[in-house]
Amino acid sequence: MAADGSDDAARLWRILAMAPPNHRSRPDTVRRWLKGILPDPRVILESRWIRVFGSLLQDPNLWHLNRRSASGAVAVGLFMMYMPPFGQVFMAAAAAIKLRVNLPIAASLIWISNPLTIPPMFYLAYVIGAFLTGQPIRTFEPDFWLDWHNWLGVLGPLALGCLICACTAAAAGYFTVQWLWRRSLRREIRRRRVRYAAARDSTPSSRRQM
C-alpha cells in the first residue's frame, strides 16, 4: 500500500512539473501574476478535503494555467464561496475536477468567504432573496440571527439569494478573467511585433553586406 501511495505521489509531482510547450513559449502577464500569488501545490494537497480525491488529482488540467482553466476556476471558486461554509473547499475541488479547471485557483478563492466576510455576504444574499420573494426584510440584528430558532423562516430567501449571488459572482469572474487574458495576450503580441520590427530594421540587408 505504501508503495502505491509513493507511486501516486511521484506521478503527481511529475504532472505538476509538466507544462504544455505552447504555454511556455507565450508567458503573458496574467499567467505570471497568477503564478506569483497562488499557493504552492503542496499546500493545496495538504488539505484533507482535497486529499480524498486521490488519483483524480493526477489530471494535468487541474494544475496548468491557461485562459479556459483560469477563468473556469475563478467561476467555480466564486460560486462555491456562497455555498454552506462547511465543505466549501471539498465542493470547489470536486467541481474543478469535474470541469477540469485549475484546482489551486478554485480552492484558494474559497477563502474570500471567511468569518469576517460571511456575515455581510450572506446577509446581502438574504436581502436579495427576501426582496424577490416579497418577504419582509429583517434588519441585521445579532440577537435575531444568532438564535437558530429563527433560521427556518429565513432559509428560503437566503438560499435563493445565495444562488443568485453565486451565479452573478461566477459569471462576473469568468468574463473578467477572459477579458483580462485576451487583453494581456493582445498587448504581448503587439510588443513582440514591435521587437520583431525593430530587430528587422537594425539587421543589415543582404545587399549592404555585399
Buried (B, 14 or more C-beta within 10 A) or exposed (E): EEEEEEEBEEEBEEBBEEEEEEEEEEEBBBBEEBEEEBEEBEEBBEEEBBEEBEEEBBBBBBBBBBBBBBBBBBBBBBBBBBBEEEEBBBBBBBBBBEBBBBBBBBBBBBEEBEEEEBEEBBBEBBBBBBEEEEBEBBEEEEEEBEEEEBEEEBEBBBBBBBBBBBBBBBEEBBEBBBEBBEEBBEEBEEEEEEEEEEEEEEEEEEEEEE
